Structures are given as C-alpha cells and as structure tokens.
Amino acid sequence: MKRITNKRTLMCAAIFISAFATWGCGQKKVDYGVDVINGDSVAEYSGSAVTTENSGDDTGDASQTAETDSIGGLVHDLSIPENAHMELPTDGTGLKKISIDADTIKVPEKDKMYTKEYYMGDIGADDRRQILEAVFDEDEGIFNYPYDDKDDVSEEQIAVIFTDKGADVDYSADRFIGKIDGREYKVLFTNPEWSTDVGFYISTVGNAAEITDELSDKGATMVGYTLAEYLIDEDDDTQTVESDRPSVDVDMPNKCDLTEDQVAEQARAYAAQIGLEDVVVTKVSELYMEYMDDYAAPIAYEKDGFAVDMTASVNAVSLYQPQAFGVDTISHNSTRAADDFSVSGYYYSEDSHCTLYFSAEGFLSISCEWPMRSAGDLKDAGSLLTWDEALESLKSVIPEHFKDYVGYSDVTFNDVRLTYFRTYEEPGKYQVIPVYSFAEIDDIHDDTYPIQLIMLDARDGSEVDIRQDESRMNAKN
C-alpha cells in the first residue's frame, strides 16, 4: 500500500488557520456527502432509495426549485429493484458468461434527474490571480517562485524572495509563494506541457511540523502525513501494514480538537472561498503525522488532523468519475505481459475532486483537480428508462461493446447504479447526464476502478463511452 508524505502527496493548500484554531472538539458524528456548495440543488421529495448515491440538503438557488413530483422517488418510478442477480446473453461476443451479481443497486435519493452544462479548461492568469489573492495574506505579498520541488532551497533563499515585496507578478507562471498567517506556502498550478489534469496544489514550505529534541535524537529529520487507511492493517488495529515499521494504535487520541462535522463545514466554506461550485463532501479521514529519517523511513507516528475529500456534484449528487486504466476493453491489461508498462491503450479520465488536509496547528495543504465551471442551470432530464428497459438496452449494446474483445472469458457486473456522468460536447464544454452504469469491480481496487464497464444514457439507452476526449488517450500522466 502507498503512504502519503510531505515530499509528494501533500503538495496542497493551507488556508484560514486562525479560523480553525478556535474550534473545540465535540462528539464525532457526521453524515458525509449531505451538503452542496453554490447550490444547483432543487427542492424535491427524497424518495427511499435502496442504496443512495451521495446526496445533499436542498440548499441551492431558489430560482432553480423544481415542483415536488412522485412520492415514491426514482426507485419507485423506475421500478429499480434492491439487487440484481441474473445471466445475460453472450450472443455476438467471444465471452463464455456475462452476468449481473449486484447485492445493491445504487440510486440517488431523489425524485428526478437533471442535465447541466459545464466549461472545462485551463486555469488562466486571471483565475490564478483570484485564487492566490484569496489564499495569501494580503499584506505579505504574492511572489513568483523560481525553484522546482526537486531543488534544495535554503531558508535564506526563501527569505530573499520576500524582500522583493511589491514587484510585478507574472500570473501566467505555474509556481508562486506567499504567506498564510505568517507562514510560507508554495502554490503549483498544473501545466498542459506536463499534465493532463487541470488543477493546483498548495503546501507548506519545509516541514509541516516541528521536530522535538527527543525525536531528533532518534534520527527524525522530516515530517509527513499519511491517511490511517494506508497505515493500519484492517486485521490488526495496532500494527502498521509493514511489520518493520513502528506500531500504531488506531485508538490513540487525535491532536486536532475538531469534530468531523466541523471539519466538513470548514471544508465547504473554503471551497466556496476559492470558487468551487456544486461540491459535496464525500469523506472525512483521520491523518497520522509521520516522523521520518533522512531515508524516509518512519520513526514514530501521532494521530494529528483530518483529510476532507470533496467531489463534483449535480443537484447534490456526486458525479460518477470512474478511471479507465483498468477497463480491459480499452487497456487490455489481461493480455499484457507483466513487464509491459506502455501507456498505449490508456485513457486518462476526466476527474474533478479536491482534498484538504489539516492538523491541530491548522491547514496543511490542498490538492485540487477542478477544471469545471458552470455554464448554465439545471435542466430536467425528462423521462428516464425503467429498470427493465435499461436491461433490454444493455443486452442490445453488449455485442458491439465486446466485439473482437479478447481477454477475460467471464464478465460479472457487480457494481450497478443510476448516477451522473460527464459527457463531452465540444472542446472545453461538457454536459452531465444521467446514466445507468454496469461495472465489474475486483477485490483489489475501489469502485472507481472498474475492470469492465458499460454505461447507458438513462434517457434513451444508447451506450456512453468512458472515453470522452480523444486528446486524453495516451496522454500525459
């Protein structure tokens, strides 16, 4: 399993430290994914879906309010069952067996579904200036950062940058530095010359925390942060995944005296501050501070802080944003040699998400890949296919989907959902639509990494390809 360190993963934003410092700790109880920023959500009856997608309170623009409709919600109106276990015809394919084996079918806890258009593109100079002015202390200034992350930059070199206060700033550049509550932070905007994804990362300059004399004597020279899920073995709450590492007690107190409710609320406020629209909080995770030696080997751990995951949404329902790397009809991983690392056949899926990290001392960083900008209001998607109609559409697209496919002999769709997916319309413009998704997920990866995937437009049953933008095929990682 991977671990998060301040050298690589926590390259991200730290804002409003003082706003967090005064918050106290209470009972840790939170219902994730129930809020939306700059609402495109509408007032409607919440039907009793069997298993719901992340959906939110109706806190959106009143001008977009829809009338209350069917009391039974989508599950009732579309006759969607609680689960599905059946075999599908293999005619026209080389497969031996195709089946659906889904213990739950995920459905938004809503009455209706909508479409919405978005612009997607680079973060230009004006956008960068707006973000930087919102992030950095106004009286400390904003500066271009002349070094790369791989450079060994001294404290003296950093201090020299801040002596040039008032100098012109090139906002078309990728790297910047400034202060937040008197502490130095770096900002990196992605560049299409080396990255497919559009976004930005803000991180502290130097170590994220001080190293005590006791830990220094033990060899600690740097500090990083890692998520508990990457550190704790699920079968042993007191041991790290790798036996040669220091033991970790999952029940140790968190040094950050915030409740998860407060964490989520502050993350939403921050998202609004930097202009992220249509956002839901999907997860709040505890962080461990990791003290390491010169070789990045861990010496000790302390539970300190949280990570807040946020994702794009429509009407407070999170978008389905699967990765295409594992989809075997595209990557053909099943027939690749073990040592074949060619990017041929890899599609870099569009993704909009944001993760904020902070400790007891305040914000640590933010990692944000978010090119979406609203291009219009919600529009009613109209009549959607019933479950039986969706199944008939699935059967009709299977022969073409698996035409000439050579790989696995069996396909089992064990992740089935009615959800939202972003579709390409023209350069820079996308539309989010409702889809029925039939995916096969293995035991190794999460539900955003399908091995097989068929998506259907929930309005007419036509297949929706996960590959939306040809320029992202075999693109930069």
N, C-alpha and C positions, 0 to 999 in steps of 0.2 A: 504493500500500500504506500501511497505517496505521503509525504509530510510537507507542511507549509512552513517556510522560513522567511525571515525578513529579506533574504537575498533575492528571492524570486517571486513567491506568491503574493506576499503582502506589499505589492507595489501600488498603493492606492490611497484614498482621501481622508483627511482628518479635519473635521470642521466642528466649530461650536463646542469646544472643550468645556468652556465655562458653563454652558447650558446644561451639561450633563453632571458637572461636579457637585451640584447642589441637590441632586435627586437622591432619595433614600431608597432602601430596599424593603420590599414587602413580599407577600405571598406570590410565588412564581406561578402564575396561571395565565395562559393566553390562548386565544383561538386564532391560529395563523390564517393568513390569507383572507381576512374579512374586511379589508379596507381598500379604498381606491383613491388615488391622488388625481386632482383636477378632473373630477368625475365625468366619465361618459356613461356612468351607470344610470339606470332608469328605475322608477318606482314600479314594481310589479309584484305579483304574488310569488312567494317562494314555495315551489312545489316540493314534495317529499321525495327527492331523488334517492335511488338506492345507494349509490356512492357518488358523492358530488365532487366536481372539479373545484378548485379554489375559487370561491365566490365571495362577494362583498356586500357591505351595507349599502343601501341606496342613498349615497351622499353626494350625488352628482348634480349637474346643471339641471335646474327645474325646467328649463326650456326644452329638454330632451325627454321629459317624462312621458312614458307610454301608458295607455289605459290598461287597467287590470283585465286579464283575459282568463283563460281556462284555469279553473280551480285546481285541477289535477297536476298542472305543470307539464314539462316536456315528457317526463317518464310516462304519464298517463296518456297524453295526447298522441304520442308516437308509439304507444304500446311497446315500450322498451322493457324487456324482462330484467330480473335481478341478475341473472347469469346466463351463460350460453355454453352448451356442450353438444357439438354436432360435427359430422363429417360433411365436406363439400366435394363436389365433383372435380376430378382431375383431368377431365377431357381436354385435349388440346395442349397439355403440358407433359413434361417428362417426369413429373413427380409421382411417387407411389401413393402418397397420402397428403391430403390437406384437411385440416380440422380447426374448429374453434373450441378452445378449452379455457373459458374465462369465468372465474368464480364470481367476479363482479363486473358490471358494465358501468363505466364512469360517465356521469351525465351532469351537466350544470344544474344547480338547484334554482332554475328559472322557469318562466313561462314561455319566453320567446328567445330567439337568437337573432343576431344583427350582423350587418356588414359595416365596415368602416375603412376608409382610405387613409394611407399614411405616406408621407415623404420619407425616403431613406437616402442618406448620403453622408458625405464627409462633414466633419465639424470644422467650419471655416474660421477665418481670423476673427470675425465679429463674434461668433459663438464662443470661441476660446477666450476672448477678452471678457465676455459676460460671465463665464464660469470662473475665471481667475479673479475677477473683481468680487464675486460672491464668496469666494473661498478665502482669499488672503486678507490679512489686516491692512486696512486702507492706509494707515499712517506709516506702515513699514515698507510699502512699495512692492512692485512686481518687477521681476528681473528675468531676462533670458538666462538659461543655464547652459554653460558652454561645454559641459563634460558629458560623457556617456556613463552608463551604470557600471561598465567594466573598468572605468578609470579609478585609480586610487587617489581620491580627493581629500586633502587635509582640511582641518578646521580653519587654518589660516587662509587657504584658498577660498573657502566658503565665505569667510569674513570679508575678503576683498570684494566679492560680488556685491555685498550690501553697502559698500562705501560709495557705489555709483548711483545713489538714490536720485531719482528724477530723470535719469537717462531715458532716451527713447526705447520703447519695447517693440520688438518685431513679433506681432501676434500671429503671424503665419508660421512661426517656428514650432517645433514639436516639444521642446523642453523648457521648463520655467522653474523658478524658485521664489519663495516668499516665506512669510511667517504667519502662523496662526497662534494667537495668544502668546506671541513672543518666541515661538519655537519654529525652526526651519523645516520646511516641507518642499519636496520636489513634485512637479507635475509633468507627466509624459502623455502627450496625445499621440495616438497611432497615426502612422503614415502609410498611404496606399503603396508606397515603394517597398515596404517590408511587411505589411499586414493586410490581411483580407478584412478583418473586423474593424469597425469604426468605434472608437471609444477613448477613454482616458483613465489614467491611474495616478493616484496621489499617495505619497508615502513620506514618512519622517526621514530626515537626514541623519544618518548614523543609527545607533542602536535605538530600538523602540523603548527601552527602559534602562535604568542604571544597574550596574553590576556591583553587588555588595563585596566588601573585602573578603568575606568568608567564601563566596562563590569564586571570586577571583583567585583565591589561594588554591581552589580545586581545579583551576585551569579554564574557567569560563572567560571568554573574550568577546562573545557576541550574544545577542538575544533575538529570538524569533518567536513566532506564534504558530500553533497548529490546532486544527479542529479536533475535538475529542473523538469524533468518529474515525479519524485517521490514526489515532494514537492508542485507543483502548480496544483490546480484543473483545469481541462480543461475548465470548465464552468465559472471560475472566476479567472481572471488573477492576482488578488490582495490578494487572500486568500490561506492559506495552506489547504491541504486536511482535516486535523483535525481542527475543529473550535477552540479548546482550545490552539492552537499554535499561535505564533506571525505571523502577516500578512506579506506577501511577495509581493513585486512589481516586476512582471516579466520584466518590462521595466527599472529597475534600471541599471546603467552602470556597466559593468564588470571591475573589478580592473585589470585584466590581459590585457595588451596592445598588444595583438597579434591578427591578423586576423585568421579566421578559415583555410584559405589557408596555412598560416604559421604553424599553429598547425598541420595540416595534413602532411606537408612536413617534419617537425621535427620528427614526429612520425615514418615516413617511414625511415628516416635516423637512428633513434635509433634502429628500427627493424633490419636493415642491420648490425648495430654495434654488436648486440648480436647474429647474425647468423640466424635470422628467414628468411626462404626462401618462395617465392611465397605468398606474403602478399598483401592484398588490404585494404585500409581504407574504412570502411563501414558507419561510423557515427562519427560526432563531436558534443558533447553536452556541454552545459554550466553547471558549478558547482556553488553551493552555499556553502559558509563557514557557518558552524552551530556552534554557541556558546552554550554550554550546562552546566547544573549544575551537582552536584555530582550524581544525579539520571538519568542523560542523557536526562533530559527534556530541550528542546530548549529555549533559552532566546532571541536570535537575529540572523539575517541572513545577509550575504553580498554576492553579486554575485562576485565570485572570481575564475576564471580559467575555464578549459575545461577537458573533458574526451574524449579520442580518441579510438574508437573501431576498431580493425583490425581482419581480419579473413583469413583463408587459402584459396588459390585460385588455379585454373588451367587456364593457358592462360588468366590471369587477370579476370577470372570469379569466384566469390566466391563459395565455396562448399556449398551445401545444408546439414545442420547439424541439423536435427530435433531431439528433445528429444523423448524418448519412454515412459516416465512416464504416459502420458495421452492417449496413443494409447489403446483403450478399448479392442481390441482383445488380447492384451498382459497383461495389468494391471487389466482389468475387474473392473475398478473403478465404472462403472454404477451399478454393482450388489453388491458392497461392503457396509457394514454398515458404517454409518457416523463416527463412532469411531474406525474403523479398520485401523490402521496405519502400518500394517505389510508390510515389504519390499517384501514379496512374490509376484512374478509376475512383479517386477520392473527390467527394463534393463537400465543400465547406459550408454547412448550412447557416442560413441567416439566424441570428440569435440576438435577443435584447434582454439583458439581465444586469443586475447591479448588486454588489456585495459590499456592505460596510462593516468594518472591524473597529472595535474599540476596547479599551481596558479600563481599569479603575482610575487611571490618570486622565482618561478622555479618549477622543477619537484617535485611532491608529492610522487608518488608511481606508481607501475605497478603490474598488476595481469595477469599472463601468464600461460595458459594451452596449451602446444605446444610440443607434442612428435614427430611431423612429421619431417623427414629428407629425402631429395630427394634421390631416388635410381635409377634414370635414366632420360632420356629425354622424352619429349612429343612424343607420337605415334598417328598417325592419327587413329581415331576410325572407319574409314571406313563408309560404308553406314548405315544410320540410318532409323528407321521406320518412315513412313509418319504418319500424324495425324490419318488418317483413319485406318491404320494398327495398330497403338497404341491402338485405341479404340477397335478393334477386339481382341487384346491381353488382354486388360483389361477385356472384357467380358468373355474371356476364363479362367482367373485366379480367378474370383470372387467366383465361387462355392467352390473351395478349400480354398481360403482365409477366407471365412466366414463359413466354415464347422464347425458345432457344436457350432457356436457362439451364446451366449445368452447375450443380453444387450439391446442396443438401437434398436428400431424397424425400424427406418429410418436412412439412411446414405446419406449425401449430400456432395459431393466433391466440395468445394467452393474455393480451392486453387490448381490450376493446373499449372504445369511448366515443362519445359525441362531444366535439370540442371545437375550438377555433384554431385556424391555421392561416398563416400569412402567405398570400399568393402574389406573384409578380405580374404587373400590368404593363409597365414600360420603364425605361431607365429612371431610377430614382423614385418610382411610385409603386406602391403595393396596396393590396386590398386584403383585409382579414375577412374570412368567410367561415361559416360552419361546415364541419366535415365529420363524417364517420371514419374513424381510424381503426384498422385491424393490424396489430403488430405482434411480432414474436420477440419476447424478451428472454435472455438466458439468465442463469443464476449469478453470473459474474458482474453484469452491468446493471445500472438503474434503468428506469422506464423511459429515459430519453435516448437510449442507445439501442434501437431495435436491430434485430438480425434480419427480419423480414418485415415489410411494411406496405400496406395498401391503404390509401386514403381516398375517400369518395366525397365529392361535393354533395352535401346533405340536401341540396335543393333539387338536383337533377340526377344524381347517381353517377356522373362522369368521374373518371379517375383523376386525382390530383397528384401530380408527381412531386416528391420531396425536392427535386432539383428545380429551382425556380429561376435562377440567373446563371446563364451559361458561363459568364465570366468567373464564377466561383468554382468551376470544375477544374481540378488540378491546380488550384490557386495557392497563394502563399498561406502558410500556417500562422 
